[in-house]
Amino acid sequence: MMTGLDSEIVGAEAAAQRRDEVVDAVTEHAGRIARELARLQGGDYGQADFETDAGTWTLKYEAGDVQYLRFDGRGADTYVVSTQQPPEPDALATAMADYDAFVAAFNEHVRSLAGVLDDVSSDFPAVESVDDLVAERERILGKMREATDAMARQLQRYEGGDYGTFAARVTDGGGAAGSRRGNSTSSHGSRWELKWEDGRTSYLRVGGEGGIYILSQYQPPSVRDLRAHASDFPGFVRAFNEEIAAESEHLEDISL
């Protein structure tokens, strides 16, 4: 029969309770440092290291709350504040002996930044307005859309559907190199493609798939892209007119 099991066991409740009180107080105090760091660093989350004679303190924060406060006492890491588990009382006591030095290191860091922006000028050059450029781009695109919408209405009447495409290759300078609804008949020049739906322009694209959208429902082309391709647009319209005229001639040859 075993003996000696009636020895009194010392409870750890008092030590654990005191440990929790210290951790709660540090969490609140370090939270103030975390919020100041967040303001200083300009973000909702981050971390910073602070050196003391006894070791390195690392404070990590997110959304103004302390994620952890770690003390590296030259080889022994203690998470004074953590979202995982509280520290051992002995390790906490060792870290807390250096806590004031950690706060002093933070304060010194803040003081070291005082006046660092004093010589930075806030007199900046005037910003050039893009109003004239944007207005001219919108004027040109508006004229293009008027033409392509007119083409879309004609195509809807001619083809009898609700949507479709018309494509043509246009050489530099606006000459038509061939056209056909849906596909180009020539390998020369830039491929222009008009996609239409319900008699209106869906998009006008240059360069095939992956090319530049001159007209679209999303955003206008850059001024440089518009400049590079605008002079070829009349050739695209001429290619359309030539195809419609050719189709009309074919119909005239039919006798009933």
PEQUIPE-V491595 format. One record per residue. N is the residue number from 0. RES is the residue in one small letter. SS is DSSP state (H for helix, E for strand, - for the rest). NEAR is the number of other ideal C-beta (glycine too) atoms within 8 Angstrom. D_FIRST is the distance of its C-alpha to the first C-alpha in whole Angstrom. Layout:
N/RES/SS/NEAR/D_FIRST + N/RES/SS/NEAR/D_FIRST
//
This chain:
0/m/-/2/0 + 1/m/-/4/4 + 2/t/-/4/7 + 3/g/-/5/10 + 4/l/-/5/11 + 5/d/-/3/13 + 6/s/-/5/16 + 7/e/-/3/19 + 8/i/-/4/21 + 9/v/-/4/25 + 10/g/-/5/27 + 11/a/-/6/29 + 12/e/H/6/31 + 13/a/H/7/34 + 14/a/H/8/34 + 15/a/H/9/35 + 16/q/H/8/37 + 17/r/H/9/39 + 18/r/H/12/39 + 19/d/H/9/41 + 20/e/H/8/43 + 21/v/H/10/45 + 22/v/H/13/45 + 23/d/H/8/47 + 24/a/H/8/49 + 25/v/H/13/50 + 26/t/H/11/50 + 27/e/H/8/53 + 28/h/H/9/55 + 29/a/H/13/54 + 30/g/H/11/56 + 31/r/H/8/59 + 32/i/H/11/59 + 33/a/H/13/59 + 34/r/H/10/62 + 35/e/H/10/64 + 36/l/H/12/63 + 37/a/H/14/64 + 38/r/H/7/67 + 39/l/H/8/68 + 40/q/H/8/67 + 41/g/-/5/69 + 42/g/-/6/66 + 43/d/-/6/63 + 44/y/E/8/61 + 45/g/E/9/60 + 46/q/E/8/58 + 47/a/E/9/59 + 48/d/E/7/58 + 49/f/E/12/58 + 50/e/E/5/58 + 51/t/-/12/57 + 52/d/-/3/56 + 53/a/-/8/52 + 54/g/-/9/52 + 55/t/E/9/54 + 56/w/E/14/53 + 57/t/E/12/54 + 58/l/E/14/55 + 59/k/E/11/55 + 60/y/E/15/56 + 61/e/E/8/58 + 62/a/-/6/60 + 63/g/-/9/59 + 64/d/E/8/56 + 65/v/E/12/53 + 66/q/E/9/52 + 67/y/E/11/50 + 68/l/E/15/50 + 69/r/E/12/49 + 70/f/E/14/49 + 71/d/E/11/49 + 72/g/-/12/48 + 73/r/-/6/49 + 74/g/-/4/47 + 75/a/-/8/44 + 76/d/E/7/45 + 77/t/E/13/44 + 78/y/E/11/45 + 79/v/E/15/45 + 80/v/E/10/46 + 81/s/E/11/46 + 82/t/-/4/46 + 83/q/-/4/42 + 84/q/-/5/40 + 85/p/-/7/40 + 86/p/-/13/39 + 87/e/-/6/36 + 88/p/H/10/37 + 89/d/H/6/38 + 90/a/H/10/40 + 91/l/H/15/42 + 92/a/H/8/42 + 93/t/H/12/44 + 94/a/H/13/46 + 95/m/H/10/47 + 96/a/-/7/48 + 97/d/-/14/51 + 98/y/H/10/52 + 99/d/H/6/55 + 100/a/H/10/56 + 101/f/H/12/56 + 102/v/H/10/58 + 103/a/H/9/60 + 104/a/H/12/61 + 105/f/H/11/61 + 106/n/H/8/64 + 107/e/H/8/66 + 108/h/H/10/66 + 109/v/H/10/68 + 110/r/H/7/70 + 111/s/H/6/71 + 112/l/-/8/72 + 113/a/-/6/75 + 114/g/-/5/78 + 115/v/-/5/78 + 116/l/-/5/80 + 117/d/-/5/82 + 118/d/-/4/85 + 119/v/-/5/84 + 120/s/-/5/87 + 121/s/-/4/87 + 122/d/-/3/91 + 123/f/-/4/91 + 124/p/-/3/94 + 125/a/-/3/95 + 126/v/-/4/94 + 127/e/-/4/96 + 128/s/-/5/97 + 129/v/-/6/96 + 130/d/H/6/98 + 131/d/H/7/101 + 132/l/H/8/100 + 133/v/H/8/98 + 134/a/H/8/101 + 135/e/H/8/103 + 136/r/H/11/100 + 137/e/H/9/99 + 138/r/H/8/103 + 139/i/H/10/103 + 140/l/H/12/100 + 141/g/H/8/102 + 142/k/H/8/105 + 143/m/H/13/103 + 144/r/H/10/101 + 145/e/H/8/104 + 146/a/H/10/106 + 147/t/H/13/103 + 148/d/H/11/102 + 149/a/H/8/106 + 150/m/H/13/105 + 151/a/H/14/102 + 152/r/H/9/104 + 153/q/H/9/107 + 154/l/H/12/104 + 155/q/H/14/103 + 156/r/H/7/106 + 157/y/H/8/107 + 158/e/H/8/104 + 159/g/-/5/103 + 160/g/-/6/99 + 161/d/-/5/97 + 162/y/E/8/96 + 163/g/E/11/97 + 164/t/E/9/97 + 165/f/E/14/100 + 166/a/E/14/100 + 167/a/E/17/103 + 168/r/E/18/103 + 169/v/E/14/105 + 170/t/E/13/106 + 171/d/-/7/106 + 172/g/-/7/109 + 173/g/-/11/109 + 174/g/E/9/110 + 175/a/E/13/109 + 176/a/E/11/108 + 177/g/E/11/107 + 178/s/E/13/105 + 179/r/E/10/104 + 180/r/-/10/102 + 181/g/-/7/98 + 182/n/-/6/99 + 183/s/-/12/101 + 184/t/-/7/104 + 185/s/-/8/104 + 186/s/-/4/102 + 187/h/-/7/104 + 188/g/-/10/103 + 189/s/E/11/100 + 190/r/E/12/99 + 191/w/E/15/99 + 192/e/E/12/97 + 193/l/E/15/98 + 194/k/E/12/95 + 195/w/E/17/96 + 196/e/E/9/95 + 197/d/-/7/97 + 198/g/-/8/100 + 199/r/E/8/98 + 200/t/E/12/97 + 201/s/E/9/93 + 202/y/E/11/94 + 203/l/E/14/96 + 204/r/E/13/95 + 205/v/E/12/96 + 206/g/-/8/95 + 207/g/-/7/93 + 208/e/-/3/89 + 209/g/-/4/88 + 210/g/-/9/91 + 211/i/E/9/92 + 212/y/E/10/92 + 213/i/E/14/95 + 214/l/E/10/95 + 215/s/-/10/92 + 216/q/-/4/90 + 217/y/-/4/87 + 218/q/-/3/89 + 219/p/-/6/92 + 220/p/-/9/93 + 221/s/-/5/93 + 222/v/H/8/97 + 223/r/H/6/97 + 224/d/H/10/96 + 225/l/H/14/99 + 226/r/H/7/101 + 227/a/H/6/101 + 228/h/H/13/101 + 229/a/H/9/103 + 230/s/H/7/106 + 231/d/H/15/105 + 232/f/H/13/105 + 233/p/H/8/109 + 234/g/H/14/109 + 235/f/H/13/106 + 236/v/H/10/108 + 237/r/H/10/111 + 238/a/H/15/109 + 239/f/H/13/108 + 240/n/H/8/111 + 241/e/H/10/113 + 242/e/H/13/110 + 243/i/H/10/111 + 244/a/H/8/115 + 245/a/H/8/114 + 246/e/H/9/113 + 247/s/H/8/116 + 248/e/H/8/118 + 249/h/H/8/116 + 250/l/H/7/116 + 251/e/H/6/120 + 252/d/-/6/121 + 253/i/-/6/119 + 254/s/-/3/122 + 255/l/-/2/122
//
